[in-house]
Amino acid sequence: MAKSGFLDRTLAQLRGAWKDIAGRGKFTLRPDLPDDDKGRLRAAMSECLEGRGGEVSARARAADLGRAYLTLNAAGRSRFLTLMAQDFATDRAVVDQAIAAVSDAEEGEARMRAEGALSRALVSPRQKLLMQFNGLPEGIKFLVDLRGDILQIRHTDPALKGLDSDLKNLLRSWFDIGFLNLETITWDAPATLLEKLMAYEAVHEIQSWDDLKNRLDSDRRCFAFFHPNMPNEPLIFLEVALVNGMADNIQTLLDEQAPVSDPDHADTAIFYSISNAQLGLSGISFGDFLIKRVVDSLTSEVKSLKNFATLSPVPGFRAWLTELLDKGDETLLTAAEAKVLAKHSFADSGNEALRSLLKIAWHEDATTAELLKRPLCRLCARYLLMEKHGNGPVDPVARFHLRNGASIERINWLADTSQRGLNESAGMMVNYRYRLDMIEANHEAFTGEGLISASKAVTAMEQTK
């Protein structure tokens, strides 16, 4: 579902909320912020930092500046942010002097004063400017969206990376987990919130209102974190199915025609989608806390639950496999697999056969699918267990769940036959299992030594040649 509708309403709400605060609102900028507008913008930013006229005047200037930003197009916003990043950075000379003063200071009170001066010198003018927006109605939402804009362009100028770092540090402190509220979203929630769920769903697209209603039925749960200053905006949300047994197919799990099961007799909670709803909060992790809080909530609510697991995509698997095929990696297939696949597709080699088969609707032909099952499952296990990014798996979903204390329980064949599932994961999905008595041990082993907890079935799959 397109986001443009409610994003336009959000912008309108911001402009409306700041209209009275901004006073006469005479400060305007042309949409693309041409060069002859930049001098006026620089002066307006400087006035915001001067603090003349007390708190009311300061809020009015900040609101005026924010409303002007909201009228800019993409090019104008890029120029606005670049100017803020470049012209209102820390004064390096002042910082260097403060560092020297700390080095020269005697211990005791003199040292404390010097360290305080250094701390103040490191707070950039742009950071102080950002903090002024936080005092406005809906100001924190404005700053979250502002960082979303910065993330889109920060590669264009090194100074923008500094601005991003300043804002990210502010948001990290304001969005500390202790400030967040966990809420259950039901079909009775306001329509505007339900509309946002449909737009923000990042794993399995919500196709319709009926699809959403199915996901919020009595045997389903949707949990989300909210911030007190953004009560109508989910930060991250987790969709859960209460079932019997370990779910192994997402189309079956989300089938709108399937009968509703009795949640009071479910033995397994399947976390099938976790979506970050705010681009501007990228890099500020809530997911691990969300899963732990949800487990606690479900354990309290549904006494019959014994198992907690995910049904997760393997989003980098197909790209990884394609890259190795393109490089001619001869370790991908066993001799027997290569021979069978080459014969089946009349190809000169197993790699050529695998590459060509993956480009067609291979999953719709039972014979082809059966021939691919063993090599693809084995390669998926290799990808998850052996392919590394630093000290962890190259797959981002695997890194997330293993870091949180889960184990790789099962690799599921043809578990997602949507076009996205085939393009990204070759139809594979994984159950990451959260064993309540092993979460801490798994977490420590993974973060400390890079050890991956996996079931015997998964490790045996990778070792099969």
C-alpha positions in Angstrom: 0.0 0.0 0.0 1.4 3.5 -0.9 2.6 5.6 1.9 2.0 8.9 0.2 -1.5 9.5 1.5 -0.8 9.5 5.2 2.7 11.0 4.7 1.0 14.0 3.1 -1.4 14.2 6.1 1.5 14.0 8.5 3.2 17.0 6.8 -0.1 18.9 6.9 -0.4 18.1 10.6 3.1 19.4 11.3 2.6 22.6 9.3 -0.7 23.1 11.2 0.8 22.4 14.6 3.5 24.9 14.0 1.5 27.6 12.3 0.5 29.5 15.5 4.0 29.0 17.1 5.8 30.4 14.0 4.1 33.8 14.4 3.8 35.7 11.2 5.6 33.0 9.3 7.3 35.4 6.9 10.4 33.2 6.5 9.9 31.3 3.3 12.3 29.5 0.9 11.8 28.6 -2.7 11.3 24.8 -3.2 14.7 24.0 -4.7 16.6 26.4 -2.3 18.6 28.3 -5.0 21.9 29.9 -4.1 20.4 33.4 -3.4 18.2 31.8 -0.7 21.1 30.2 1.2 22.2 33.4 2.8 18.8 34.0 4.3 18.7 30.4 5.5 22.1 30.7 7.1 21.0 33.9 8.9 17.8 32.2 10.1 19.8 29.3 11.5 22.1 31.6 13.3 19.2 33.5 14.8 17.8 30.3 16.1 21.1 29.7 17.9 21.4 33.2 19.4 18.4 32.7 21.7 17.3 36.3 21.6 13.9 37.2 23.1 13.5 34.2 25.4 11.9 30.7 25.0 8.8 31.8 23.1 10.8 33.6 20.5 13.2 30.7 20.2 10.3 28.3 19.6 8.8 30.6 17.0 12.1 30.8 15.1 12.5 27.0 15.2 8.9 26.5 14.0 9.4 29.0 11.2 12.6 27.2 10.1 10.9 23.8 10.3 7.9 24.9 8.3 10.2 26.3 5.6 12.0 22.9 5.4 8.7 21.1 4.9 8.0 23.2 1.8 11.2 22.2 0.0 11.5 19.6 -2.7 14.1 16.8 -2.6 16.9 19.0 -4.1 16.0 21.9 -1.7 16.1 19.6 1.3 19.5 18.2 0.3 20.9 21.8 0.0 19.3 22.7 3.4 20.9 19.8 5.2 24.3 20.2 3.5 24.4 23.8 4.6 23.5 22.9 8.2 26.1 20.1 8.1 28.9 22.3 6.7 28.3 25.7 8.2 27.3 24.7 11.7 29.8 21.9 12.6 32.0 22.0 15.6 34.8 24.6 15.6 37.9 22.5 15.3 40.2 25.3 16.6 38.1 25.6 19.7 38.1 21.9 20.2 41.9 21.7 19.8 42.3 24.4 22.4 40.0 22.6 24.8 41.9 19.4 24.3 45.2 21.2 25.0 43.7 22.8 28.1 42.7 19.4 29.5 46.1 18.0 28.9 47.7 21.0 30.7 45.3 21.2 33.6 46.3 20.1 37.0 44.2 17.4 38.7 41.2 18.4 40.8 38.9 21.4 40.1 41.0 22.8 37.2 40.9 19.5 35.4 37.1 19.2 35.9 36.6 22.8 34.5 38.8 21.9 31.4 36.9 18.7 30.8 33.6 20.6 31.0 34.8 23.1 28.5 35.9 20.3 26.2 32.5 18.6 26.5 30.8 21.9 25.6 33.1 22.5 22.6 32.2 19.1 21.2 28.5 19.9 21.0 28.2 21.3 17.5 25.9 24.3 16.7 24.0 22.0 14.4 23.3 19.7 17.3 22.0 22.6 19.4 19.8 23.6 16.4 18.4 20.1 16.1 17.6 20.1 19.8 15.4 23.2 19.4 13.0 21.2 17.1 12.5 18.7 19.8 10.6 21.3 21.9 8.0 21.8 19.3 4.7 19.8 19.0 5.4 16.7 16.9 9.0 17.9 16.9 10.5 14.4 17.6 8.6 13.0 14.6 10.0 15.8 12.5 13.5 14.9 13.6 13.0 11.2 12.9 11.8 12.0 9.4 14.7 14.5 9.0 17.2 11.8 9.7 15.4 9.6 7.1 16.1 12.4 4.6 19.8 12.6 5.7 20.2 8.8 5.3 19.2 9.2 1.7 22.0 11.7 0.8 24.7 11.3 3.5 27.0 9.6 0.9 27.2 12.9 -1.1 29.2 14.9 1.5 31.4 13.9 4.4 29.9 16.6 6.6 26.5 15.0 6.2 27.8 11.9 8.0 28.7 14.2 10.9 25.2 15.6 10.9 23.8 12.1 10.8 26.0 11.1 13.7 24.8 14.1 15.8 21.2 13.4 15.1 21.5 9.6 15.6 23.1 10.2 19.1 20.3 12.5 20.1 17.6 10.0 18.9 19.3 7.1 20.6 19.1 9.0 23.9 15.5 10.0 23.4 14.4 6.6 22.2 16.0 4.6 25.0 14.1 1.4 25.6 13.0 2.6 29.0 10.9 5.3 27.4 9.0 3.0 25.0 5.6 1.5 25.5 4.7 -2.0 24.3 1.1 -2.1 22.9 -1.0 -4.8 21.2 -2.6 -3.6 18.0 -6.0 -5.1 17.2 -8.6 -4.7 14.5 -10.3 -2.2 16.7 -7.4 0.2 16.5 -7.9 3.6 14.7 -8.0 3.3 11.0 -5.1 5.6 10.6 -2.9 3.3 12.7 -4.1 0.2 10.7 -3.3 2.1 7.5 0.3 2.6 8.7 0.7 -1.1 9.5 -0.2 -1.8 5.9 2.3 0.7 4.6 5.1 -0.1 6.9 5.0 -3.9 6.6 8.4 -4.8 5.2 8.6 -8.6 5.1 5.3 -9.9 3.7 3.2 -7.2 2.0 -0.3 -6.8 3.3 -2.4 -7.2 0.2 -5.8 -5.8 1.4 -7.9 -4.9 4.4 -9.1 -8.5 4.5 -5.5 -9.7 4.6 -4.8 -7.2 7.5 -8.0 -8.4 9.4 -6.8 -12.0 9.0 -3.4 -11.0 10.6 -5.2 -9.4 13.5 -7.7 -12.3 14.1 -8.1 -14.1 17.5 -5.3 -16.6 16.7 -2.9 -13.8 15.7 -1.2 -11.0 17.6 0.6 -7.8 16.6 2.8 -6.0 19.1 4.5 -2.6 18.6 6.7 -0.2 20.4 5.5 3.4 20.7 7.2 6.5 22.0 5.2 8.9 24.3 5.9 11.8 22.0 4.9 9.8 18.9 1.8 8.0 20.2 0.3 7.4 16.8 3.4 6.2 15.1 4.6 2.6 15.6 8.4 2.4 15.8 8.7 -1.3 15.1 6.1 -4.0 15.1 6.1 -7.8 15.3 3.4 -10.1 13.9 2.7 -13.4 15.6 0.7 -16.5 14.8 -0.5 -18.8 17.6 -0.4 -22.3 16.1 0.2 -26.0 16.9 3.6 -27.2 15.7 6.4 -25.4 13.9 5.0 -23.5 10.9 7.0 -24.2 7.7 5.2 -22.3 5.0 4.3 -18.6 4.9 1.5 -18.9 2.3 -0.2 -21.5 4.5 0.3 -19.4 7.6 -1.3 -16.3 6.0 -4.1 -18.1 4.1 -7.2 -16.0 4.7 -9.4 -19.1 4.0 -7.8 -21.2 6.7 -10.0 -21.8 9.8 -9.2 -19.8 12.9 -7.6 -21.9 15.5 -8.2 -21.7 19.3 -5.3 -19.6 20.7 -5.9 -21.0 24.2 -4.7 -24.4 23.0 -1.8 -23.2 20.8 1.6 -24.7 21.7 3.8 -22.5 19.5 4.1 -18.8 18.8 5.5 -18.1 15.4 7.1 -14.7 14.8 6.6 -14.3 11.1 7.3 -10.6 10.4 9.2 -7.9 12.2 9.2 -4.4 10.5 11.0 -1.2 11.4 8.5 1.5 10.7 10.7 4.6 10.9 13.6 5.0 8.4 15.0 7.8 10.6 15.6 5.3 13.5 17.8 3.0 11.4 20.7 1.7 13.4 18.9 2.2 16.7 17.9 -1.3 17.7 14.6 -2.1 19.3 14.0 -5.6 17.8 15.8 -7.6 20.4 14.0 -5.9 23.2 10.7 -6.2 21.4 11.0 -10.0 21.0 11.9 -10.5 24.7 9.0 -8.3 25.8 6.6 -10.2 23.5 7.7 -13.5 24.8 7.0 -12.4 28.3 3.6 -11.0 27.3 2.6 -14.2 25.4 3.8 -16.5 28.2 1.6 -14.6 30.6 -1.4 -14.6 28.3 -1.4 -18.0 26.7 -0.5 -20.7 29.3 -0.3 -23.5 26.7 2.6 -22.1 24.8 5.8 -24.2 24.9 7.7 -23.1 21.8 8.7 -19.7 20.4 10.1 -19.5 16.9 10.3 -17.5 13.8 9.4 -18.2 10.2 12.0 -16.0 8.6 13.2 -15.3 5.1 16.8 -15.7 3.9 17.1 -12.5 2.0 20.7 -12.7 0.8 20.8 -16.3 -0.2 19.8 -16.0 -3.8 22.2 -13.1 -4.4 25.1 -15.0 -2.7 24.4 -18.1 -4.8 24.2 -16.1 -8.0 27.5 -14.4 -7.3 29.3 -17.7 -6.8 27.7 -19.2 -9.9 28.9 -16.2 -11.9 32.4 -16.7 -10.5 32.4 -20.4 -11.5 32.7 -21.7 -8.0 33.2 -25.5 -8.4 32.5 -26.2 -4.7 28.8 -25.5 -4.9 27.6 -28.8 -6.2 28.8 -32.3 -5.6 29.8 -34.4 -8.6 26.6 -36.4 -8.4 24.4 -33.3 -8.1 26.2 -31.6 -11.1 25.8 -34.7 -13.2 22.1 -35.0 -12.5 21.3 -31.3 -13.0 23.3 -31.1 -16.2 21.6 -34.1 -17.7 18.1 -32.8 -16.7 18.6 -29.4 -18.3 20.9 -30.5 -21.2 23.7 -28.1 -19.9 27.4 -28.5 -20.2 28.0 -28.3 -16.4 26.1 -28.5 -13.1 26.7 -24.8 -12.4 25.3 -23.8 -15.8 22.3 -26.0 -15.2 21.6 -24.5 -11.8 22.0 -21.0 -13.1 19.5 -21.6 -15.9 17.0 -23.5 -13.8 16.8 -20.7 -11.2 15.8 -18.3 -13.9 12.6 -20.1 -14.7 9.5 -21.2 -12.7 11.4 -24.2 -11.4 9.2 -24.6 -8.3 6.2 -25.3 -10.5 7.6 -28.4 -12.0 7.7 -31.3 -9.5 10.6 -33.1 -11.1 12.8 -30.0 -11.3 11.9 -29.0 -7.7 12.8 -32.5 -6.4 16.2 -32.4 -8.2 17.0 -29.0 -6.7 15.8 -29.7 -3.2 18.9 -31.4 -1.8 21.5 -29.1 -3.3 19.6 -25.9 -2.5 18.9 -26.9 1.1 22.5 -27.9 1.6 23.7 -24.6 0.1 21.3 -22.6 2.3 22.8 -24.4 5.4 26.3 -23.5 4.2 25.2 -19.9 3.6 23.8 -19.6 7.1 26.5 -21.5 9.0 29.7 -20.9 7.1 29.5 -17.6 5.2 30.7 -14.8 7.5 30.4 -11.1 7.9 32.9 -10.2 10.5 32.3 -12.6 13.4 28.7 -13.5 12.4 26.8 -14.9 9.4 26.6 -12.8 6.3 22.8 -13.1 6.4 21.3 -10.1 8.3 18.3 -11.9 9.5 20.4 -14.7 10.9 22.7 -12.2 12.6 19.7 -10.5 14.3 18.1 -13.7 15.7 21.4 -15.4 16.7 22.6 -12.3 18.4 19.3 -12.3 20.4 19.9 -15.8 21.6 18.0 -18.0 19.1 19.2 -21.1 17.4 18.7 -22.2 13.7 16.1 -24.9 14.2 15.0 -25.8 10.6 15.4 -24.9 7.0 12.1 -25.1 5.2 11.9 -26.1 1.5 9.5 -24.1 -0.8 8.3 -22.2 2.3 7.8 -18.9 0.4 6.8 -19.2 -3.3 6.0 -15.5 -3.7 8.0 -13.7 -6.4 10.0 -11.9 -3.7 10.6 -15.2 -1.8 11.9 -16.9 -4.9 14.0 -13.9 -6.0 15.7 -13.3 -2.6 15.6 -16.6 -0.8 15.1 -19.3 -3.5 11.8 -20.1 -1.7 13.7 -21.0 1.6 12.5 -19.9 5.0 14.1 -20.6 8.4 12.7 -21.4 11.8 14.9 -19.6 14.4 13.9 -21.1 17.8 14.0 -19.2 21.0 14.4 -21.7 23.8 13.8 -19.7 27.0 16.4 -21.6 29.0 19.1 -21.2 26.3 18.6 -17.6 25.2 21.3 -16.1 27.4 23.8 -18.9 26.8 23.3 -18.7 23.0 23.6 -14.9 23.1 26.9 -15.0 25.0 28.4 -17.7 22.8 27.5 -15.8 19.7 28.5 -12.3 20.7 31.6 -13.5 22.5 33.0 -16.2 20.2 30.9 -16.1 17.1 29.5 -19.6 17.9 26.2 -20.4 16.0 23.6 -22.5 17.7 21.9 -24.8 15.3 20.0 -28.1 15.4 21.6 -31.4 14.4 19.4 -31.5 11.4 20.7 -28.2 10.0 24.4 -28.9 10.8 24.1 -32.4 9.2 22.5 -30.8 6.1 25.5 -28.5 5.6 28.0 -31.4 6.1 26.3 -33.7 3.6 28.3 -33.9 0.4 
